[in-house]
Amino acid sequence: MRRIAAVAGLVALLPVGWMLLHGQLTMAEAGLRAAIVFVAVRLVVTFGRLGIALLARSMERPRRRSDEVRVVES
């Protein structure tokens, strides 16, 4: 999952680097945009993980009492 986040972050930063390289942005603007992109990617990954966890939890089979092992004292 971390690799996906790292690759997504780098891909999202490509336009910022491109504009900086071609003189369309100053360093301050590029830094601000990079920070915004970083936070956005981090939020998407975090909520994506949360969504996957909730989906997996909702797809689990509910446990029944008959599934549990009962100990009978004699």
OpenMM code with the backbone's topology and positions (N, CA, C; nanometers):
from openmm import Vec3, app, unit

residues = "MET ARG ARG ILE ALA ALA VAL ALA GLY LEU VAL ALA LEU LEU PRO VAL GLY TRP MET LEU LEU HIS GLY GLN LEU THR MET ALA GLU ALA GLY LEU ARG ALA ALA ILE VAL PHE VAL ALA VAL ARG LEU VAL VAL THR PHE GLY ARG LEU GLY ILE ALA LEU LEU ALA ARG SER MET GLU ARG PRO ARG ARG ARG SER ASP GLU VAL ARG VAL VAL GLU SER".split()
positions = [
    Vec3(0.0829, -0.1193, 0.0000),
    Vec3(0.0000, 0.0000, 0.0000),
    Vec3(0.0878, 0.1264, 0.0000),
    Vec3(0.2012, 0.1177, 0.0686),
    Vec3(0.2889, 0.2349, 0.0732),
    Vec3(0.3497, 0.2642, -0.0629),
    Vec3(0.3778, 0.1593, -0.1376),
    Vec3(0.4322, 0.1808, -0.2724),
    Vec3(0.3322, 0.2527, -0.3605),
    Vec3(0.2066, 0.2132, -0.3486),
    Vec3(0.1013, 0.2768, -0.4280),
    Vec3(0.0929, 0.4247, -0.3937),
    Vec3(0.1002, 0.4558, -0.2641),
    Vec3(0.0936, 0.5952, -0.2207),
    Vec3(0.2145, 0.6732, -0.2709),
    Vec3(0.3320, 0.6102, -0.2673),
    Vec3(0.4534, 0.6782, -0.3126),
    Vec3(0.4475, 0.7052, -0.4631),
    Vec3(0.4051, 0.6075, -0.5391),
    Vec3(0.3954, 0.6246, -0.6845),
    Vec3(0.2887, 0.7277, -0.7191),
    Vec3(0.1756, 0.7226, -0.6493),
    Vec3(0.0684, 0.8193, -0.6747),
    Vec3(0.1156, 0.9609, -0.6440),
    Vec3(0.1910, 0.9754, -0.5364),
    Vec3(0.2437, 1.1071, -0.5007),
    Vec3(0.3400, 1.1596, -0.6047),
    Vec3(0.4282, 1.0730, -0.6525),
    Vec3(0.5241, 1.1163, -0.7549),
    Vec3(0.4548, 1.1533, -0.8857),
    Vec3(0.3574, 1.0735, -0.9236),
    Vec3(0.2837, 1.1021, -1.0470),
    Vec3(0.2065, 1.2333, -1.0332),
    Vec3(0.1508, 1.2571, -0.9151),
    Vec3(0.0754, 1.3807, -0.8938),
    Vec3(0.1676, 1.5028, -0.8937),
    Vec3(0.2937, 1.4837, -0.8590),
    Vec3(0.3885, 1.5956, -0.8560),
    Vec3(0.4535, 1.6234, -0.9915),
    Vec3(0.4352, 1.5359, -1.0874),
    Vec3(0.4959, 1.5571, -1.2192),
    Vec3(0.4573, 1.6907, -1.2834),
    Vec3(0.3312, 1.7295, -1.2846),
    Vec3(0.2960, 1.8592, -1.3447),
    Vec3(0.3613, 1.9774, -1.2729),
    Vec3(0.3763, 1.9668, -1.1398),
    Vec3(0.4407, 2.0751, -1.0642),
    Vec3(0.5859, 2.0876, -1.1072),
    Vec3(0.6544, 1.9748, -1.1174),
    Vec3(0.7938, 1.9762, -1.1621),
    Vec3(0.8077, 2.0278, -1.3044),
    Vec3(0.7158, 1.9891, -1.3894),
    Vec3(0.7183, 2.0328, -1.5291),
    Vec3(0.7031, 2.1850, -1.5392),
    Vec3(0.6064, 2.2395, -1.4660),
    Vec3(0.5832, 2.3847, -1.4700),
    Vec3(0.6999, 2.4602, -1.4076),
    Vec3(0.7595, 2.4040, -1.3039),
    Vec3(0.8757, 2.4670, -1.2410),
    Vec3(0.9931, 2.4670, -1.3364),
    Vec3(1.0130, 2.3575, -1.4064),
    Vec3(1.1239, 2.3448, -1.5012),
    Vec3(1.1113, 2.4444, -1.6158),
    Vec3(0.9906, 2.4714, -1.6586),
    Vec3(0.9683, 2.5604, -1.7716),
    Vec3(0.9416, 2.7048, -1.7301),
    Vec3(0.9664, 2.7361, -1.6057),
    Vec3(0.9574, 2.8740, -1.5607),
    Vec3(0.8169, 2.9277, -1.5420),
    Vec3(0.7198, 2.8425, -1.5338),
    Vec3(0.5823, 2.8883, -1.5146),
    Vec3(0.5474, 2.9062, -1.3676),
    Vec3(0.6320, 2.8539, -1.2769),
    Vec3(0.6099, 2.8652, -1.1334),
    Vec3(0.7375, 2.9128, -1.0650),
    Vec3(0.7199, 2.9831, -0.9559),
    Vec3(0.8356, 3.0152, -0.8724),
    Vec3(0.8549, 2.8996, -0.7740),
    Vec3(0.9662, 2.9014, -0.7026),
    Vec3(0.9927, 2.7950, -0.6053),
    Vec3(0.8870, 2.7945, -0.4946),
    Vec3(0.8439, 2.9125, -0.4520),
    Vec3(0.7434, 2.9205, -0.3458),
    Vec3(0.6111, 2.8614, -0.3921),
    Vec3(0.5692, 2.8956, -0.5132),
    Vec3(0.4444, 2.8397, -0.5662),
    Vec3(0.4551, 2.6884, -0.5836),
    Vec3(0.5687, 2.6431, -0.6312),
    Vec3(0.5885, 2.4992, -0.6505),
    Vec3(0.5859, 2.4264, -0.5164),
    Vec3(0.6480, 2.4860, -0.4153),
    Vec3(0.6469, 2.4244, -0.2826),
    Vec3(0.5069, 2.4165, -0.2250),
    Vec3(0.4303, 2.5228, -0.2433),
    Vec3(0.2928, 2.5244, -0.1937),
    Vec3(0.2081, 2.4194, -0.2656),
    Vec3(0.2231, 2.4143, -0.3958),
    Vec3(0.1464, 2.3145, -0.4714),
    Vec3(0.1892, 2.1734, -0.4360),
    Vec3(0.3181, 2.1535, -0.4139),
    Vec3(0.3666, 2.0202, -0.3751),
    Vec3(0.3098, 1.9798, -0.2398),
    Vec3(0.3020, 2.0736, -0.1468),
    Vec3(0.2450, 2.0439, -0.0147),
    Vec3(0.0969, 2.0079, -0.0263),
    Vec3(0.0249, 2.0824, -0.1089),
    Vec3(-0.1177, 2.0540, -0.1284),
    Vec3(-0.1366, 1.9162, -0.1907),
    Vec3(-0.0555, 1.8842, -0.2893),
    Vec3(-0.0647, 1.7531, -0.3549),
    Vec3(-0.0314, 1.6424, -0.2550),
    Vec3(0.0708, 1.6637, -0.1734),
    Vec3(0.1089, 1.5636, -0.0739),
    Vec3(-0.0055, 1.5355, 0.0226),
    Vec3(-0.0669, 1.6404, 0.0737),
    Vec3(-0.1779, 1.6237, 0.1678),
    Vec3(-0.2959, 1.5560, 0.0995),
    Vec3(-0.3249, 1.5938, -0.0234),
    Vec3(-0.4377, 1.5337, -0.0956),
    Vec3(-0.4154, 1.3846, -0.1185),
    Vec3(-0.2955, 1.3479, -0.1620),
    Vec3(-0.2657, 1.2059, -0.1853),
    Vec3(-0.2724, 1.1289, -0.0548),
    Vec3(-0.2213, 1.1884, 0.0519),
    Vec3(-0.2236, 1.1225, 0.1825),
    Vec3(-0.3675, 1.0987, 0.2298),
    Vec3(-0.4544, 1.1976, 0.2094),
    Vec3(-0.5946, 1.1817, 0.2481),
    Vec3(-0.6633, 1.0727, 0.1664),
    Vec3(-0.6368, 1.0708, 0.0366),
    Vec3(-0.6989, 0.9696, -0.0497),
    Vec3(-0.6537, 0.8302, -0.0076),
    Vec3(-0.5257, 0.8137, 0.0195),
    Vec3(-0.4755, 0.6823, 0.0594),
    Vec3(-0.5326, 0.6411, 0.1946),
    Vec3(-0.5369, 0.7342, 0.2888),
    Vec3(-0.5893, 0.7021, 0.4217),
    Vec3(-0.7359, 0.6625, 0.4157),
    Vec3(-0.8169, 0.7425, 0.3470),
    Vec3(-0.9586, 0.7093, 0.3386),
    Vec3(-0.9819, 0.5875, 0.2504),
    Vec3(-0.8940, 0.5641, 0.1543),
    Vec3(-0.9029, 0.4423, 0.0741),
    Vec3(-0.8810, 0.3188, 0.1586),
    Vec3(-0.7797, 0.3235, 0.2454),
    Vec3(-0.7541, 0.2123, 0.3369),
    Vec3(-0.8718, 0.1904, 0.4303),
    Vec3(-0.9252, 0.2996, 0.4820),
    Vec3(-1.0395, 0.2904, 0.5724),
    Vec3(-1.1588, 0.2275, 0.5003),
    Vec3(-1.1822, 0.2704, 0.3769),
    Vec3(-1.2920, 0.2144, 0.2989),
    Vec3(-1.2744, 0.0666, 0.2714),
    Vec3(-1.1520, 0.0251, 0.2407),
    Vec3(-1.1245, -0.1164, 0.2156),
    Vec3(-1.1459, -0.1973, 0.3426),
    Vec3(-1.1001, -0.1434, 0.4560),
    Vec3(-1.1182, -0.2143, 0.5832),
    Vec3(-1.2659, -0.2282, 0.6173),
    Vec3(-1.3426, -0.1212, 0.5969),
    Vec3(-1.4858, -0.1283, 0.6260),
    Vec3(-1.5581, -0.2242, 0.5323),
    Vec3(-1.5168, -0.2254, 0.4066),
    Vec3(-1.5772, -0.3170, 0.3106),
    Vec3(-1.5470, -0.4617, 0.3479),
    Vec3(-1.4224, -0.4879, 0.3854),
    Vec3(-1.3853, -0.6239, 0.4246),
    Vec3(-1.4608, -0.6669, 0.5498),
    Vec3(-1.4767, -0.5739, 0.6419),
    Vec3(-1.5487, -0.6070, 0.7647),
    Vec3(-1.6962, -0.6343, 0.7369),
    Vec3(-1.7546, -0.5602, 0.6463),
    Vec3(-1.8962, -0.5798, 0.6163),
    Vec3(-1.9212, -0.7082, 0.5380),
    Vec3(-1.8177, -0.7594, 0.4718),
    Vec3(-1.8357, -0.8806, 0.3926),
    Vec3(-1.8081, -1.0072, 0.4743),
    Vec3(-1.7609, -0.9915, 0.5974),
    Vec3(-1.7395, -1.1085, 0.6823),
    Vec3(-1.8725, -1.1745, 0.7135),
    Vec3(-1.8669, -1.3054, 0.7289),
    Vec3(-1.9874, -1.3795, 0.7651),
    Vec3(-2.0140, -1.3574, 0.9131),
    Vec3(-2.1354, -1.3199, 0.9479),
    Vec3(-2.1641, -1.2984, 1.0905),
    Vec3(-2.1540, -1.4298, 1.1678),
    Vec3(-2.1003, -1.4217, 1.2872),
    Vec3(-2.0856, -1.5414, 1.3702),
    Vec3(-2.2184, -1.5738, 1.4385),
    Vec3(-2.2447, -1.7006, 1.4441),
    Vec3(-2.3646, -1.7460, 1.5132),
    Vec3(-2.3218, -1.8175, 1.6409),
    Vec3(-2.4148, -1.8312, 1.7298),
    Vec3(-2.3820, -1.9020, 1.8541),
    Vec3(-2.3512, -2.0483, 1.8275),
    Vec3(-2.4113, -2.1049, 1.7260),
    Vec3(-2.3872, -2.2460, 1.6957),
    Vec3(-2.2456, -2.2673, 1.6421),
    Vec3(-2.1809, -2.1610, 1.5916),
    Vec3(-2.0440, -2.1717, 1.5422),
    Vec3(-1.9430, -2.1812, 1.6560),
    Vec3(-1.9788, -2.1290, 1.7712),
    Vec3(-1.8870, -2.1286, 1.8831),
    Vec3(-1.8813, -2.2665, 1.9474),
    Vec3(-1.7665, -2.2986, 1.9976),
    Vec3(-1.7498, -2.4266, 2.0655),
    Vec3(-1.7995, -2.4103, 2.2089),
    Vec3(-1.8859, -2.5005, 2.2485),
    Vec3(-1.9406, -2.4935, 2.3836),
    Vec3(-1.8744, -2.5999, 2.4707),
    Vec3(-1.8418, -2.5602, 2.5901),
    Vec3(-1.7844, -2.6542, 2.6863),
    Vec3(-1.8951, -2.6947, 2.7820),
    Vec3(-1.9203, -2.8229, 2.7889),
    Vec3(-2.0254, -2.8740, 2.8766),
    Vec3(-1.9590, -2.9421, 2.9946),
    Vec3(-1.9948, -2.8965, 3.1135),
    Vec3(-1.9403, -2.9595, 3.2338),
    Vec3(-2.0267, -3.0792, 3.2701),
    Vec3(-1.9599, -3.1884, 3.3070),
    Vec3(-2.0378, -3.3080, 3.3437),
    Vec3(-2.0069, -3.3540, 3.4842),
] * unit.nanometer
topology = app.Topology()
chain = topology.addChain("A")
for resn in residues:
    res = topology.addResidue(resn, chain)
    for name in ("N", "CA", "C"):
        topology.addAtom(name, app.Element.getBySymbol(name[0]), res)
